[in-house]
Amino acid sequence: MEFQHELIIPNEGLPFKLFLFEGYNGNYIREKHWHTSIEIFAVMDGELTFFLNQEKYPLTAGKFLIINSNEIHSINALEKNRTAVLQIPLKQFEGYFTAERFIRFSRPETAATEKRKEANRKMAALMQDIFHIYEKGKKTDILSGRTGQGELSEKTAGYEFRMLALFYEIMYLLVTEYRETEVQERELRHNRHLAVLSRITTYMRDHYQEDLKLSQVAAAFGYSPEYLSRMFQKYIKVNFKTYLQDIRMGYAYGEVVHTDKTISQIALDHGFCGSRAFAREFQKRYGSLPSAVRKEQNIS
């Protein structure tokens, strides 16, 4: 089983990641991949098709789909669409795991009771509401030219509270209406091999600012460096060092674009040995130097 692992970094200042699905223009295919986070796809306009555990799930406007942790899935978006994507880190469900950090949610289509239909309508509405607030906040950022921290704008005046309120309504609905409490041993076995690697990658995200070594991480989880290296190559398709740099660069990119910190400070804060090494890696990944990306962002 060799599918790409997707690295997920929450939105700045929030415990989740929310964004517009990148295949909104159509003619888009997202190959098979997996991630630790729980994911909700909610189609607001247009249509797309999910392939999940070898089953086909066509989604049209007003429909949504819950993707569980470590489930292999792919997406065909052949037509134009407008789809909100909410990714919730697994650690947000602490206290609700059934066993071995395992939690699973049922699909909206698996029950046709009036109670489930009402829950489906509420979930779809909540996803539209939270994305509407998110888009409004992004527009406010552009109009206000907000790039630094500590500046009060229309977005910061209650924006985070409203986003969090809607997020926790979604969380409440997930654990009260969609959470499955009966778990088969077969499902646990299927989940186990990816769950181990998920815990390792979560550890790396929590400690990425430190001088992490493959041998150090392997020892922390009781593996040899050689075995852990093979796990990364097999399930994530990149080596340990590249994945660690992906984490560091993902967080650093956000600070380049959204803060007025110096490039040197960002480099040091995110585990790079200096601004030159950071700039080289940044340009290799994004095609431009961090200073150029920041300048373009400010102009736009």
Order of alpha helices (4+ residues) and beta strands (2+ residues): beta-beta-beta-beta-beta-beta-beta-beta-beta-alpha-alpha-beta-alpha-alpha-alpha-alpha-alpha-alpha-alpha
